[in-house]
Every structure is written in structure tokens, then in C-alpha cells.
Amino acid sequence: MTVIRLLDGSERIFEQPISVLDVAASIGPGLARAAIAGKVNGKLVDVNCPIECDSELSIITEKDAEGLEIIRHSCAHLLAHAVKELFPDAQVTIGPVIEDGFYYDFSYKRPFTPEDLVAIENRMLEISKRDIKIERKVLDRAEAINFFKQQGENYKAQIIESIPGDEDLSLYTQGNFTDLCRGPHVPATSRIKVFKLMKVAGAYWRGDSSNEMLQRIYGTAWINKDDQKAYLHRLEEAEKRDHRRLGKQLNLFHTQDEAPGMVFWHPKGWILWQQIEQYMRNLLSKNGYQEIRTPQVLDKELWIRSGHWENFRENMFTTQSDERDFAIKPMNCPGHVQIFNQGLRSYRELPIRFAEFGSCHRNEASGALHGIMRVRAFTQDDAHIFCTEEQIQGEVVKFIDLLKIVYADFGFTDLLVKLSTRPQKRVGSDEQWDKAEAALEAALIEAKLAWEVQPGEGAFYGPKIEFSLKDSIGRVWQCGTLQLDFSMPDRLEAEYVAEDNSRQIPVMLHRAILGSMERFIGILIENYAGALPLWLSPEQVVVLNISRTQIEYAEKIAAQLMDSGIRASLDLRNEKINYKIREHSLQKIPYQIIVGDEEVRTDTISVRSRAGESLGQMTFQALLSRLQEEISLKH
């Protein structure tokens, strides 16, 4: 007798072992038709999986998040199946689910063309319509290796040989195609209906540049056509907003091969940077932070003592001088501890909040670099708070309140929060980690924030809270972090004199709001599609004359704007006014001031907004009041 407890708390009793599909059928034929998989005692399984003992069961349909992931995983197999039918000599390697889709890597004698992608997608549709049953079988390691070698699939054989342990392996077959996979999969190919192949890219086998370059075919799969249409629209919007294209168009920055992963900031881009940095600097000062500056290069021994050498060495740039080994700092925390350690600290001084716009370098893989979003040289709006254990909760809440203000001022109000707990590779005792995780959880409760837990995703020295924001087209960007560290102050011999005159080790809170300045600027550019709010725009107003007779008046207006703190420029070129208006509209300048003979005669100006709206004639003072109010409101 088998007792099945369902998600709603009800129970069903069966005389013998029963499959997930049969349980669904016992509830109703509609659920049986909708079932994609099951979750038995928390483990995802195929619908035909037998349940042989008392279990908790939830039926997975396409409406569930797990259901969509299973469809995408099955679609990756459908892609591989189609490629093998069209190109029998191609070898399949790996094909995982990724955000919004999937990919599969292939080894083939020539590059796949756009025409090949069309043919592959059409064959996938054809295989889907065949309604082929997808069946699972289990082989031992030797049988599985032999099977794939006989098929000429040497990469699959290598994958199996690299899997630790001696457990049996599952293979999934649909028609004449068999693949290695843990599953689960949809019950038949007809359940995969809405998909599209997106592009082909290169990818080294196992991510090693010394191995063969494979061909990675990316695809997306959805439950219905409306969802896929909305996704493709988001991609079109993202392409229009690409910060690399806009950075060039708006003359903000560039990158080049002579400095991979490092940014050349142009004058306009540096104005934008400075607006953000000065805004943050003023806010930090008002909230009790002291700004400091620490060296770029520090002795290897300090990085060993801090724990970075053991846990972060592969990402660090190193150098030598005077027969000593040094590292260019990948992060600022050890340097901040050195400043804390200068002089004997008292509990009365705590909390101490040190802030630094710290320039860091990390040796990111070249394939991971992406414009100014993923770089090797970056600046963090970094700070470290040294406090007592009793002060942790209050400091975390204050930080969260500050972070909300900053994000709102930049136009982000939709905040997602995650608590990342201890990773497998870490320093510090379990007792310290228990205490640290509990403290952050208590602070999140006090701040009345909703959050989810990310097990094992904390930093090597402590748990962390991650803050992500959602942009104008719904993309999520992880920016802010707060990490609680009991370990590094101890390793670097930080201490203070407690109220009872004993020497105690302070708690260290690592925190950033924007994260990387470079990346945050990239996010801003894409969020606003380059049309930055007035307070951030490198060029806020441009003054245009219609003919040479207004040059002197235009110069006077521009000078008055600049004297009033407005970032204004002049365009006195001997060009038609419509040409100048169009050109500056492409530069996304918030306001264009147009002066002709009528404006000179009446001592007024004609104002045009970035949206192309004519705001009519107004006095200089009326315009200035409008600009100052808009800047103060930050929208």
C-alpha cells in the first residue's frame, strides 16, 4: 500500500507502486494531460517515474517555474536531435538551461550558417510534431561509455569518464536520438511547442582555450507565443539600449585591445562619473562616513593574512619589486583594516565607517569581459563599518535605509533582496557563521524587507545580503551588497578597548551600494536608453542660434546658464537650425534653447525638450527655475 500526500494536504492511497502520471490521472484527466513532471519528496522526476513508498508529491505543469525549466531542457535535447538528423557527423557535448532559454555545444567540421539555423529550427518543429515519446533508461558507467563511443560521440564518453563515483547513469531516448542526462524531461516531443534559435557563438570545450573551439547554438523556449513575443521585444529594446553602442554615440567612453577590460573615459563620460561620485560623497558624509584612500599595490603577505591569497589568488594581478611579491588590490578591505589599526581604538569610537572610491583590478577571463559592465579595472563605492556585535543590527538597518534613498534618486524603486549563506570554501568557524547569518536575518526582519535565501552563495569570509534593482524593461541587476565578517578583523589583528578595558575584535561590515561605478553607469545608460535625467546629463542645455545676428545674445544666455551652475554649451555653426536640432536630439540633450531675431527683440528664449516638445517662449529666469527644480527633484 502506497500513501501519496499531495500539495494541498490531501492523501491518496494506492494498493501498489504507481507512477506520477497515474496519480495525476486519478485526480482528473485534465491534470494528467497537463503534467510535465513530478516532485517526489522534493526531487523532480519524470511523469512515468514509479512511486514505491509513502511520499509527498506535487504535479509539475507548464504553469510552474520548474515546468518551464524542464521544457527548456527538453528543447536543448530537441535541438541536438535536429542537428544530428541534419548533420550526422556533428558531435554533441553539453546543453544546459540558462536564463530565458538554453544552449547546446557542438563539434562540427565547418561553421554553422544562418541558413543552417533556419533548417535546424524547422527540423525541431518537425520532430516536435512527430510526438515522439521520451524514454529514460539506466546504464552503468562502462555500458554508457561504450554506448557513446560506438555512436562516435567521444565528447559524451569524456563527460562520463570525468563524473566522480560509480553510480549508474541515466540516458534519454527520443526516436533515433539518445543523450546523457539526469532529467527529468517532458513525456513527449509534442510538449515542446514554442521556441526559437537565436544565434551561434564560439565556446572552448570545458572552457579551456587550449581545447577545441566548439559551436554553441543558443535558443529560447516558452509556454506560449505571447510570452516569447514579449521576450523578443525585450531583446530588441535591450539592443537599442546597449551601453556600448550608446557610449560611442554619446561620446562617453570607449575600450580597446591595448587595455582589455579597462575603460577610457571621454570628457562627457567623466562628467557623468563625477556627478555620481559627488552625489555619493555628499550623502556618505551626511551619514557619518569618513572618506579615506588606500594603496593600489600591497605586499603578498598581507593578502595571505587576510585570506585572499588562498581564496582569490586566481583573480589577482601580481608584480615584483626589490625581490618582494606584491598584488594589485582586487578589493579594498585589507587596506581599510590597516587604517583602523593605526592607534588604539575605544568602544566609544565605534561604529567607525570608512568609505573609499577604491580602484581595484581583477583578472577576469577575457571571454567574460563586456563593455563597462564586466571589466578588469573598476572603482567601487566601497565602505567598511567597524562595530560591536550589539551594533550590527542597527548598522545594517541604517545601510538599508541609505541604499533605498540612493536607488530611488537614480530612478529605481523595485528592489529585490537575497540573503547568501556560507559557501563550501570559507574561513572562520561554524559558530561565527551561525552568529553572522542570524544577525543579518534579524536586520532584514527589522527593516521589514522581503527576501529569499541563496544557500552557499556567501563570500568566503562571511554571509551577505545582495540588493538587486529592476530596470525600465524588467531586467534585474545585482548591485548593492552587505557582508558581515567576523574573520578578517581577527586575521589582521584589529582590536578595540571594550568598556571593561578588555581587548576585543570588532565586527567588520563590508558594504557597497552602487557596486562597481563602471557597471552602475552602464546600467543607468541602458535603463534610460541614454536619455539620462537632467541632474545626471553631462550636457544639460545647448544654445542654438538661427543666424549670425544672434551670436552675441546666444553667448550671453549660455554664459548666464553656466554662471548659474547649469552645464550648457553653444552651437554657433553656420548650419540650418533644423539640422542642428536633429543633431543635438540624437545626443539626447535634455533641453535645446533656440534664439532668433524675435527672441533677441523680446529678451526671451524658445525652449525645446528632449522629447521634441516645443515649450514655447519664456524668460531666462523662468527657464532657470524650471531647470533648478527638475535637478533638485532628480527626475
HUHUHU-V175312 format. One record per run of one state. SS is the DSSP state (alpha for helix, beta for strand, coil for the rest). FROM is the first residue (numbers start at 1). TO is the last residue. If there is no record, write none. Layout:
ss;from;to
SS;FROM;TO
SS;FROM;TO
//
This chain:
ss;from;to
coil;1;1
beta;2;6
coil;7;10
beta;11;14
coil;15;17
beta;18;19
alpha;20;27
coil;28;28
alpha;29;34
beta;35;40
coil;41;42
beta;43;46
coil;47;49
beta;50;51
coil;52;54
beta;55;61
coil;62;64
alpha;65;86
coil;87;90
beta;91;92
coil;93;96
beta;97;98
coil;99;100
beta;101;107
coil;108;113
alpha;114;129
coil;130;132
beta;133;139
coil;140;140
alpha;141;150
coil;151;153
alpha;154;162
coil;163;168
beta;169;174
coil;175;176
beta;177;180
coil;181;187
beta;188;188
alpha;189;191
coil;192;193
beta;194;204
alpha;205;207
coil;208;212
beta;213;222
coil;223;224
alpha;225;240
coil;241;242
alpha;243;249
coil;250;252
beta;253;254
coil;255;256
alpha;257;259
coil;260;263
beta;264;265
coil;266;266
alpha;267;286
coil;287;289
beta;290;291
coil;292;296
beta;297;299
alpha;300;306
coil;307;307
alpha;308;315
coil;316;317
beta;318;321
coil;322;323
beta;324;328
coil;329;332
alpha;333;340
coil;341;344
beta;345;346
alpha;347;349
coil;350;351
beta;352;361
coil;362;365
alpha;366;368
coil;369;369
beta;370;370
coil;371;373
beta;374;374
coil;375;376
beta;377;387
coil;388;388
alpha;389;409
coil;410;414
beta;415;420
coil;421;429
alpha;430;446
coil;447;451
beta;452;454
coil;455;458
beta;459;459
coil;460;461
beta;462;462
coil;463;463
beta;464;470
coil;471;475
beta;476;485
coil;486;487
alpha;488;491
coil;492;495
beta;496;497
coil;498;502
beta;503;504
coil;505;506
beta;507;516
alpha;517;527
coil;528;540
beta;541;545
coil;546;547
alpha;548;563
coil;564;567
beta;568;571
coil;572;576
alpha;577;586
coil;587;590
beta;591;595
coil;596;596
alpha;597;602
coil;603;604
beta;605;609
coil;610;613
beta;614;618
coil;619;619
alpha;620;633
coil;634;635
//
